[in-house]
Amino acid sequence: GRHRLEVGVLLHRATASAGPLSPSRVGARLWSAHKDILIEDGGDARFPIEVAGFSEVFRDPSLAMAPWFVHWRAGNLDGDFGGSVRVYVNSDYPVTAERFVNGDPATLQAILGDVMSQLISAVVQMDDAEESLADCSEGSVGEQVRKWMEIAFPGISPSSIRSMLDTTPGRFHSAVLAAARVGGDE
């Protein structure tokens, strides 16, 4: 379900005509790149979710007290969504963890809404949000954010969404939470 491609170029042999900044040690890494691609049959991108005791996993007290934590790095819109976004649910909060594991619609909506809100708000605050989103490939973080924005804010530009976030943050977050609805009328 996942392809990981790693490419590296190493120095095979040093040359006598090398300059002072040229690599000289055999085996020195000259260049490397990696790509992590999630292979999935259609639908929206998915991300890893892990239930863990935060008091053991995270030493940072601000994380240890949270019911869930979204791990991702802002700005990397080209990264594979499944390899770039991870959600941890805190088993130190047994009621929340149990509701999550049992698929409670309100709990899932709250967590997914938080993921969506964090990513959308970070993207719309980028100076080049519209251009960056237009260039994102299938399965990327940017493509998923663009899809979420189209669901939560149909026909609204990233700059207008940013204005909403700045001036009426409650409306922004309510629209995202509504778009994160995962089932039931509960």
C-alpha positions as CSV (number, residue, x, y, z in Angstrom):
1,G,0.0,0.0,0.0
2,R,3.0,2.3,0.1
3,H,6.0,2.9,-2.1
4,R,9.1,4.5,-0.7
5,L,11.8,5.6,-3.1
6,E,15.2,6.7,-1.9
7,V,17.9,7.8,-4.4
8,G,21.4,8.7,-3.4
9,V,24.5,9.7,-5.4
10,L,27.8,8.8,-3.8
11,L,31.4,9.7,-4.9
12,H,32.8,6.6,-6.5
13,R,36.4,7.9,-6.8
14,A,38.2,11.2,-6.3
15,T,39.9,12.9,-9.2
16,A,43.2,14.7,-9.3
17,S,41.7,17.8,-10.9
18,A,39.2,18.3,-8.0
19,G,39.0,21.8,-6.6
20,P,39.2,22.8,-2.9
21,L,35.4,22.6,-2.5
22,S,35.1,19.3,-4.4
23,P,34.4,16.2,-2.4
24,S,37.4,13.9,-2.1
25,R,36.3,11.0,0.2
26,V,35.1,7.9,-1.6
27,G,31.6,7.2,-0.5
28,A,30.8,10.9,0.3
29,R,27.1,11.7,-0.3
30,L,26.8,14.1,-3.2
31,W,23.0,14.2,-3.5
32,S,20.0,12.4,-2.1
33,A,16.2,12.5,-2.4
34,H,13.3,10.4,-1.1
35,K,9.6,10.1,-2.0
36,D,7.0,8.3,0.1
37,I,3.8,7.6,-1.8
38,L,0.6,6.1,-0.4
39,I,-1.1,3.9,-2.9
40,E,-4.9,3.9,-2.3
41,D,-7.9,3.2,-4.4
42,G,-9.6,6.6,-4.8
43,G,-11.2,8.6,-2.2
44,D,-9.7,11.2,0.1
45,A,-6.2,10.8,1.4
46,R,-5.8,9.0,4.7
47,F,-3.3,9.5,7.4
48,P,-1.9,7.3,10.2
49,I,-3.7,7.5,13.5
50,E,-2.3,6.0,16.7
51,V,-3.8,5.6,20.1
52,A,-1.0,6.0,22.7
53,G,-0.5,7.2,26.3
54,F,0.9,10.7,25.9
55,S,2.4,10.8,29.4
56,E,4.8,8.0,28.1
57,V,5.2,9.0,24.5
58,F,5.5,12.8,24.8
59,R,7.7,14.3,27.5
60,D,6.4,17.8,26.8
61,P,3.7,18.5,29.4
62,S,1.7,20.7,26.9
63,L,1.3,17.6,24.7
64,A,0.8,15.1,27.5
65,M,-2.4,16.9,28.6
66,A,-4.0,17.1,25.2
67,P,-6.8,14.6,24.2
68,W,-5.2,14.3,20.7
69,F,-2.2,15.7,18.8
70,V,-1.8,16.4,15.0
71,H,1.8,16.0,13.9
72,W,2.7,17.7,10.6
73,R,5.1,20.3,9.3
74,A,3.5,23.4,7.9
75,G,4.6,24.5,4.4
76,N,5.3,21.1,2.9
77,L,2.3,21.0,0.5
78,D,4.0,18.7,-2.0
79,G,4.6,15.9,0.6
80,D,2.5,12.7,0.4
81,F,-0.5,13.3,2.7
82,G,-0.3,9.8,4.2
83,G,3.4,10.2,5.1
84,S,3.2,13.9,6.2
85,V,0.2,14.0,8.6
86,R,-0.2,11.8,11.7
87,V,-2.8,12.0,14.4
88,Y,-2.2,10.7,17.9
89,V,-5.2,10.0,20.3
90,N,-4.3,10.1,24.0
91,S,-5.2,6.9,25.7
92,D,-4.6,8.7,29.0
93,Y,-8.1,10.1,28.3
94,P,-9.9,6.7,28.2
95,V,-13.3,8.1,27.4
96,T,-12.1,10.1,24.4
97,A,-9.9,7.2,23.2
98,E,-12.8,4.7,23.6
99,R,-15.2,7.0,21.7
100,F,-12.6,7.4,19.0
101,V,-11.9,3.6,18.7
102,N,-15.7,2.9,18.6
103,G,-16.2,5.4,15.8
104,D,-18.3,7.9,17.8
105,P,-19.4,10.5,15.1
106,A,-19.0,13.6,17.3
107,T,-15.5,12.5,18.5
108,L,-14.4,11.7,14.9
109,Q,-15.9,15.0,13.7
110,A,-14.0,17.0,16.4
111,I,-10.7,15.3,15.6
112,L,-11.0,15.5,11.9
113,G,-12.3,19.1,12.2
114,D,-9.2,20.0,14.2
115,V,-6.9,18.4,11.6
116,M,-8.7,20.2,8.8
117,S,-8.7,23.5,10.7
118,Q,-5.0,23.4,11.4
119,L,-4.0,22.6,7.8
120,I,-6.4,25.0,6.1
121,S,-5.6,27.9,8.4
122,A,-1.8,27.4,7.9
123,V,-2.2,27.2,4.1
124,V,-4.5,30.3,3.7
125,Q,-2.0,32.3,5.7
126,M,0.8,31.6,3.2
127,D,1.5,34.6,0.9
128,D,1.3,32.4,-2.2
129,A,-1.5,30.1,-1.1
130,E,-3.4,30.2,-4.4
131,E,-0.4,29.4,-6.5
132,S,0.9,26.8,-4.1
133,L,-2.4,25.0,-4.1
134,A,-2.7,25.1,-7.9
135,D,0.6,23.2,-8.3
136,C,-0.1,20.3,-5.9
137,S,0.0,16.8,-7.1
138,E,-2.5,14.0,-6.5
139,G,-2.2,12.5,-3.0
140,S,-0.3,15.5,-1.6
141,V,-1.0,17.6,1.5
142,G,-1.9,20.5,-0.7
143,E,-4.4,18.6,-2.8
144,Q,-6.1,17.3,0.3
145,V,-6.3,20.8,1.8
146,R,-7.7,22.1,-1.5
147,K,-10.4,19.4,-1.4
148,W,-11.3,20.3,2.2
149,M,-11.4,24.0,1.3
150,E,-13.8,23.3,-1.5
151,I,-16.1,21.3,0.8
152,A,-16.0,23.8,3.7
153,F,-15.9,27.0,1.6
154,P,-17.3,26.3,-1.9
155,G,-16.4,28.9,-4.4
156,I,-14.4,31.0,-1.9
157,S,-10.8,31.9,-2.7
158,P,-8.0,31.2,-0.2
159,S,-7.5,35.0,0.3
160,S,-11.2,35.3,1.3
161,I,-10.9,32.3,3.6
162,R,-7.9,33.9,5.2
163,S,-10.0,37.1,5.7
164,M,-12.7,35.1,7.3
165,L,-10.2,33.4,9.6
166,D,-8.8,36.8,10.6
167,T,-12.1,38.6,11.1
168,T,-14.7,36.0,12.0
169,P,-12.7,33.0,13.3
170,G,-15.8,31.4,14.8
171,R,-17.5,31.3,11.4
172,F,-14.3,29.8,9.9
173,H,-14.1,27.1,12.5
174,S,-17.8,26.3,12.3
175,A,-17.6,25.9,8.6
176,V,-14.6,23.5,8.9
177,L,-16.3,21.5,11.7
178,A,-19.5,21.2,9.6
179,A,-17.4,19.9,6.6
180,A,-15.8,17.3,8.9
181,R,-19.1,15.6,9.7
182,V,-18.6,11.9,9.4
183,G,-22.0,10.4,10.0
184,G,-25.1,10.3,12.2
185,D,-27.2,13.1,13.6
186,E,-25.9,12.5,17.1
